[in-house]
């Protein structure tokens, strides 16, 4: 089990969804995986109508194995917009949500 999980919710700019997905899948995930402590990346696409009517259509979940998981956000911010982590104009950057979560309960069957 990872020490923490980075959850990123985002949407493409209207009319640029294909460009957004191309960049996110084929460049951005690899850039994020270069950050020390980020060990796995998974993208999800919204499949149902949201309960409150507002939703992000895409979610990226990153496994984090780092002694200071919160520092991952600092490193991502430092790299963002540089040649180490180019940001596509096809992402609605103002609407991005990102946070680190740590596990505290696990159940399964």
Backbone as a chain_set.jsonl record, in Angstrom:
{"seq": "XXXXXXXXXXXXXXXXXXXXXXXXXXXXXXXXXXXXXXXXXXXXXXXXXXXXXXXXXXXXXXXXXXXXXXXXXXXXXXXXXXXXXXXXXXXXXXXXXXXXXXXXXXXXX", "coords": {"N": [[0.85, -1.181, 0.0], [0.578, 2.223, -0.855], [2.212, 5.037, 0.749], [0.798, 7.352, 0.544], [-1.718, 9.019, -1.47], [-1.924, 10.894, -4.354], [-4.388, 12.916, -5.591], [-5.763, 14.179, -8.478], [-7.979, 16.285, -10.022], [-9.494, 17.263, -13.022], [-10.411, 19.162, -15.987], [-10.747, 19.378, -19.554], [-10.108, 22.209, -21.71], [-12.872, 23.68, -23.309], [-13.775, 22.1, -26.325], [-11.263, 21.037, -26.78], [-10.687, 18.468, -26.004], [-9.567, 16.059, -27.105], [-6.892, 16.825, -27.605], [-6.123, 17.486, -24.993], [-6.356, 14.926, -23.724], [-4.444, 13.474, -25.196], [-2.035, 14.851, -24.53], [-2.105, 14.555, -21.687], [-2.082, 11.756, -21.229], [0.141, 10.85, -22.771], [2.315, 12.493, -22.208], [2.165, 14.073, -19.763], [1.61, 12.256, -17.597], [3.976, 10.724, -17.612], [5.832, 12.739, -17.003], [5.062, 13.412, -14.376], [5.558, 10.979, -13.13], [8.292, 11.063, -13.022], [8.92, 12.486, -10.785], [10.501, 12.159, -7.721], [9.39, 9.597, -5.586], [6.824, 9.331, -6.575], [5.097, 6.651, -7.707], [3.244, 5.279, -9.279], [0.692, 5.736, -11.747], [-2.676, 6.422, -12.543], [-5.347, 7.034, -14.711], [-8.689, 8.219, -14.712], [-11.99, 8.384, -16.063], [-14.957, 10.248, -15.876], [-17.936, 8.515, -15.34], [-20.571, 8.592, -14.636], [-23.487, 10.614, -13.874], [-22.849, 13.46, -11.886], [-23.574, 13.879, -8.383], [-24.156, 16.465, -7.398], [-24.341, 17.959, -9.682], [-22.138, 19.442, -10.593], [-18.96, 18.676, -11.81], [-15.695, 17.239, -12.18], [-14.44, 15.939, -15.133], [-12.322, 14.254, -15.452], [-9.98, 12.263, -13.629], [-6.915, 11.834, -12.045], [-4.926, 9.525, -10.417], [-2.289, 9.095, -8.272], [0.107, 6.956, -6.906], [2.0, 7.416, -4.005], [5.094, 7.073, -2.568], [6.809, 8.183, -0.254], [8.754, 9.8, 2.254], [7.863, 12.278, 3.093], [5.056, 12.949, 2.057], [3.486, 15.254, 1.426], [5.304, 17.005, 0.366], [5.476, 16.351, -2.266], [3.566, 17.799, -3.729], [4.722, 20.352, -3.592], [7.033, 19.917, -5.121], [5.886, 19.255, -7.598], [4.633, 21.703, -8.205], [6.929, 23.302, -8.438], [8.115, 22.23, -10.736], [6.134, 22.548, -12.646], [5.184, 23.95, -15.699], [7.736, 24.24, -16.619], [10.55, 23.006, -18.61], [10.742, 20.499, -17.595], [8.217, 19.778, -16.945], [5.961, 20.356, -18.919], [2.991, 22.226, -19.481], [-0.073, 21.759, -20.946], [-2.037, 23.887, -23.028], [-4.517, 22.975, -23.353], [-5.67, 22.1, -21.038], [-7.934, 23.011, -18.499], [-6.644, 24.936, -16.479], [-7.256, 26.597, -14.352], [-9.312, 25.32, -13.074], [-8.32, 23.059, -11.834], [-8.021, 20.59, -9.322], [-6.014, 19.47, -6.73], [-4.682, 17.243, -4.35], [-3.11, 15.655, -1.547], [-3.732, 12.561, -0.146], [-3.799, 10.402, 2.675], [-3.78, 6.926, 3.556], [-6.044, 5.623, 5.991], [-7.876, 3.809, 6.709], [-8.56, 0.563, 5.621], [-10.356, -1.781, 3.78], [-11.561, -4.853, 2.495], [-12.569, -7.549, 0.289]], "CA": [[0.0, 0.0, 0.0], [1.39, 3.446, -0.879], [2.126, 5.883, 1.935], [-0.198, 8.385, 0.282], [-2.253, 9.071, -2.825], [-2.17, 12.214, -4.927], [-5.596, 12.927, -6.408], [-5.847, 15.381, -9.319], [-9.222, 16.364, -10.788], [-9.334, 18.309, -14.036], [-11.238, 19.177, -17.194], [-10.135, 20.033, -20.706], [-10.713, 23.427, -22.252], [-13.949, 23.353, -24.233], [-13.391, 21.865, -27.705], [-9.875, 20.572, -26.899], [-10.593, 17.244, -25.215], [-8.611, 15.117, -27.699], [-5.552, 17.366, -27.342], [-5.924, 17.325, -23.551], [-6.093, 13.522, -23.417], [-3.156, 13.11, -25.81], [-0.979, 15.41, -23.676], [-2.125, 14.003, -20.333], [-1.699, 10.347, -21.247], [1.424, 10.567, -23.42], [3.405, 13.331, -21.717], [2.075, 14.527, -18.38], [1.782, 11.148, -16.652], [5.405, 10.396, -17.554], [6.511, 13.818, -16.276], [4.759, 13.275, -12.945], [6.247, 9.775, -12.645], [9.706, 11.394, -12.823], [9.066, 13.111, -9.473], [10.859, 11.132, -6.738], [8.336, 9.202, -4.67], [5.601, 8.996, -7.313], [5.423, 5.313, -8.195], [2.235, 4.719, -10.184], [-0.302, 6.707, -12.195], [-3.886, 5.882, -13.151], [-6.334, 8.046, -15.098], [-10.085, 7.795, -14.706], [-12.909, 9.284, -16.747], [-16.276, 10.251, -15.256], [-18.816, 7.555, -15.989], [-21.956, 8.803, -14.224], [-23.836, 11.992, -13.576], [-22.466, 13.802, -10.513], [-24.686, 14.085, -7.449], [-24.511, 17.879, -7.254], [-24.412, 18.611, -10.981], [-20.826, 19.958, -11.003], [-17.977, 17.604, -11.698], [-14.534, 17.147, -13.041], [-14.638, 14.779, -15.999], [-11.152, 13.382, -15.398], [-9.293, 12.108, -12.349], [-5.647, 11.101, -12.078], [-4.553, 9.056, -9.091], [-0.87, 8.742, -8.238], [0.616, 6.364, -5.673], [3.146, 8.159, -3.5], [5.888, 6.384, -1.557], [7.766, 9.241, 0.098], [8.704, 10.08, 3.691], [7.101, 13.514, 3.277], [4.175, 12.972, 0.887], [3.014, 16.602, 1.092], [6.335, 17.691, -0.418], [5.262, 16.032, -3.677], [2.87, 18.947, -4.329], [5.711, 21.421, -3.747], [7.887, 19.568, -6.256], [5.083, 19.395, -8.813], [4.493, 23.14, -8.463], [8.224, 23.815, -8.878], [8.37, 21.745, -12.096], [5.036, 22.914, -13.527], [5.44, 25.03, -16.643], [9.134, 24.235, -17.048], [10.807, 21.948, -19.585], [10.598, 19.223, -16.892], [6.795, 19.466, -16.849], [5.188, 21.278, -19.758], [1.549, 22.2, -19.229], [-0.818, 21.998, -22.171], [-3.076, 24.906, -23.017], [-5.796, 22.281, -23.491], [-6.227, 21.813, -19.717], [-8.514, 24.149, -17.775], [-5.734, 24.982, -15.337], [-7.9, 27.299, -13.229], [-10.259, 24.428, -12.428], [-7.661, 21.846, -11.349], [-7.983, 20.298, -7.889], [-4.973, 18.486, -6.412], [-4.454, 17.086, -2.924], [-2.519, 14.405, -1.082], [-4.514, 11.833, 0.856], [-3.09, 9.241, 3.222], [-4.727, 5.908, 3.976], [-6.198, 5.409, 7.421], [-8.729, 2.635, 6.853], [-8.6, -0.267, 4.422], [-11.206, -2.962, 3.882], [-11.682, -5.537, 1.218], [-13.164, -8.88, 0.342]], "C": [[0.892, 1.24, 0.0], [1.22, 4.221, 0.428], [1.045, 6.938, 1.784], [-0.659, 8.269, -1.164], [-2.453, 10.521, -3.208], [-3.373, 12.089, -5.844], [-5.638, 14.254, -7.159], [-7.121, 15.282, -10.151], [-9.094, 17.507, -11.777], [-10.323, 18.124, -15.177], [-10.427, 19.77, -18.339], [-10.813, 21.368, -20.989], [-11.762, 22.987, -23.276], [-13.425, 23.207, -25.668], [-11.985, 21.309, -27.892], [-9.639, 19.258, -26.156], [-9.59, 16.244, -25.788], [-7.178, 15.553, -27.425], [-5.176, 17.191, -25.867], [-5.567, 15.876, -23.207], [-4.773, 13.037, -24.001], [-1.998, 13.584, -24.925], [-0.943, 14.707, -22.319], [-1.59, 12.577, -20.317], [-0.27, 10.135, -21.736], [2.579, 11.452, -22.99], [3.31, 13.573, -20.217], [2.246, 13.396, -17.363], [3.252, 10.78, -16.504], [6.187, 11.463, -16.801], [6.283, 13.698, -14.772], [5.477, 12.055, -12.369], [7.753, 9.989, -12.479], [9.966, 12.052, -11.464], [9.391, 12.011, -8.461], [9.724, 10.873, -5.747], [7.022, 8.881, -5.348], [5.87, 7.69, -8.044], [4.442, 4.727, -9.201], [1.228, 5.805, -10.53], [-1.466, 5.98, -12.858], [-4.8, 7.044, -13.498], [-7.712, 7.422, -15.128], [-10.911, 8.842, -15.429], [-14.28, 9.138, -16.101], [-17.228, 9.367, -16.049], [-20.292, 7.789, -15.662], [-22.227, 10.289, -14.036], [-23.452, 12.306, -12.133], [-23.703, 14.09, -9.665], [-25.112, 15.541, -7.419], [-24.538, 18.644, -8.581], [-23.096, 19.185, -11.482], [-19.809, 18.835, -10.829], [-16.776, 17.855, -12.573], [-14.717, 15.879, -13.858], [-13.48, 13.791, -15.934], [-10.508, 13.419, -14.024], [-7.993, 11.353, -12.62], [-5.284, 10.767, -10.638], [-3.108, 8.559, -9.162], [-0.534, 8.124, -6.892], [1.897, 7.087, -5.29], [3.812, 7.341, -2.399], [7.05, 7.298, -1.191], [7.633, 9.521, 1.583], [7.913, 11.337, 4.02], [6.169, 13.692, 2.077], [3.712, 14.363, 0.475], [4.034, 17.36, 0.253], [6.21, 17.399, -1.914], [4.561, 17.196, -4.377], [3.831, 20.112, -4.545], [6.599, 21.161, -4.965], [7.132, 19.686, -7.577], [4.901, 20.863, -9.184], [5.792, 23.746, -8.974], [8.519, 23.423, -10.33], [7.338, 22.242, -13.11], [5.379, 24.113, -14.397], [6.888, 25.156, -17.076], [9.327, 23.139, -18.086], [10.749, 20.561, -18.928], [9.131, 18.804, -16.774], [5.996, 20.524, -17.611], [3.701, 21.121, -19.463], [0.835, 22.596, -20.517], [-1.838, 23.114, -21.986], [-4.466, 24.285, -23.155], [-6.407, 21.895, -22.145], [-6.778, 23.103, -19.114], [-7.773, 24.272, -16.447], [-6.36, 25.669, -14.126], [-8.835, 26.386, -12.45], [-9.648, 23.167, -11.838], [-7.729, 21.777, -9.821], [-6.909, 19.247, -7.679], [-4.764, 18.448, -4.907], [-3.84, 15.716, -2.651], [-3.423, 13.822, 0.001], [-3.67, 10.685, 1.375], [-4.108, 8.215, 3.698], [-4.832, 5.853, 5.508], [-7.162, 4.271, 7.721], [-8.695, 1.872, 5.529], [-9.48, -1.485, 4.704], [-11.259, -3.626, 2.511], [-12.351, -6.883, 1.405], [-12.284, -9.839, -0.394]], "O": [[1.855, 1.309, 0.764], [0.214, 4.078, 1.122], [0.446, 7.37, 2.769], [-0.083, 7.535, -1.967], [-3.077, 11.286, -2.473], [-3.387, 11.266, -6.759], [-5.56, 15.323, -6.553], [-7.319, 14.318, -10.891], [-8.641, 18.595, -11.421], [-10.973, 17.087, -15.312], [-9.523, 20.575, -18.113], [-11.941, 21.615, -20.563], [-11.549, 22.028, -24.019], [-12.718, 24.083, -26.167], [-11.543, 21.122, -29.026], [-8.519, 18.972, -25.73], [-8.834, 15.638, -25.029], [-6.341, 14.731, -27.051], [-4.055, 16.799, -25.542], [-4.599, 15.624, -22.489], [-4.06, 12.266, -23.359], [-1.092, 12.811, -24.612], [0.125, 14.308, -21.853], [-0.745, 12.233, -19.49], [0.458, 9.32, -21.169], [3.721, 11.191, -23.37], [4.261, 13.309, -19.481], [2.955, 13.564, -16.37], [3.723, 10.55, -15.39], [7.103, 11.141, -16.043], [7.215, 13.865, -13.987], [5.953, 12.1, -11.234], [8.421, 9.166, -11.852], [11.118, 12.162, -11.043], [8.648, 11.036, -8.349], [9.173, 11.799, -5.153], [6.175, 8.217, -4.751], [6.756, 7.618, -8.896], [4.777, 3.774, -9.904], [0.942, 6.683, -9.717], [-1.27, 5.044, -13.633], [-5.009, 7.939, -12.679], [-7.888, 6.266, -15.512], [-10.586, 10.029, -15.415], [-14.715, 8.024, -15.81], [-17.312, 9.463, -17.273], [-21.168, 7.246, -16.335], [-21.31, 11.109, -14.039], [-23.706, 11.495, -11.243], [-24.744, 14.496, -10.18], [-26.308, 15.832, -7.415], [-24.739, 19.859, -8.586], [-22.944, 19.398, -12.685], [-19.808, 18.135, -9.817], [-16.834, 18.582, -13.565], [-15.114, 14.848, -13.316], [-13.628, 12.63, -16.313], [-10.488, 14.449, -13.349], [-7.982, 10.354, -13.339], [-5.331, 11.625, -9.756], [-2.758, 7.722, -9.995], [-0.849, 8.697, -5.85], [2.763, 7.339, -6.128], [3.17, 6.965, -1.419], [8.139, 7.193, -1.754], [6.527, 9.485, 2.124], [7.353, 11.449, 5.11], [6.453, 14.489, 1.183], [3.559, 14.626, -0.718], [3.665, 18.265, -0.496], [6.775, 18.12, -2.736], [4.922, 17.546, -5.5], [3.762, 20.788, -5.571], [6.88, 22.072, -5.744], [7.686, 20.166, -8.566], [5.004, 21.223, -10.357], [5.767, 24.612, -9.849], [9.11, 24.207, -11.071], [7.637, 22.346, -14.3], [5.809, 25.155, -13.902], [7.237, 26.074, -17.818], [8.383, 22.42, -18.411], [10.711, 19.552, -19.632], [8.828, 17.635, -16.534], [5.437, 21.452, -17.026], [3.218, 20.014, -19.226], [1.115, 23.645, -21.098], [-2.426, 23.262, -20.914], [-5.474, 24.988, -23.083], [-7.539, 21.414, -22.101], [-6.153, 24.159, -19.213], [-8.23, 23.769, -15.42], [-6.019, 25.345, -12.989], [-9.124, 26.651, -11.282], [-10.379, 22.287, -11.383], [-7.522, 22.773, -9.128], [-6.892, 18.234, -8.378], [-4.679, 19.492, -4.26], [-4.022, 14.763, -3.408], [-3.821, 14.513, 0.939], [-2.916, 10.066, 0.624], [-5.176, 8.58, 4.188], [-3.84, 6.015, 6.219], [-7.254, 3.818, 8.862], [-8.791, 2.467, 4.455], [-9.352, -2.131, 5.744], [-11.016, -2.981, 1.49], [-12.656, -7.301, 2.523], [-12.597, -11.026, -0.475]]}, "num_chains": 1, "name": "protein.A"}
